[in-house]
Amino acid sequence: MLIKVQFGSEKPVEYSFDKNQIVIGSSLSCDVVINNPSVKSSHLLISQVGRYFYVQDLGSSDGSYIMNNKLIPGEKYQFATYFPVQITEGISIHLCKNSLKATEHIVSAA
């Protein structure tokens, strides 16, 4: 899984994982740690099921958004490369296209 975290107008930070679930939050136990008072200790879960990716808000008080639509905490939403998830003002999570290509290759080879 390959994601990018965009901090405002700064250059995005890229993270690569070899697992099917990652947690984003402010806690040091998270896979991606974001030190921001609006980001909760465990804010967002990204998971891969087969060749599909999902995001789930983990009950953050400020919420997470896709295209200005607030995610219902605990609900899974399909995650695509063209719709980033905003977790607080100026911080968004992007699924990289390389994640989809690698997954499609694995699925077709199985």
Summary of the structure (lengths in Angstrom):
residues: 110
radius of gyration: 13.3
end to end distance: 18.0
largest distance: 43.6
contacts: 312
relative contact order: 0.22
helix: 12%
strand: 41%
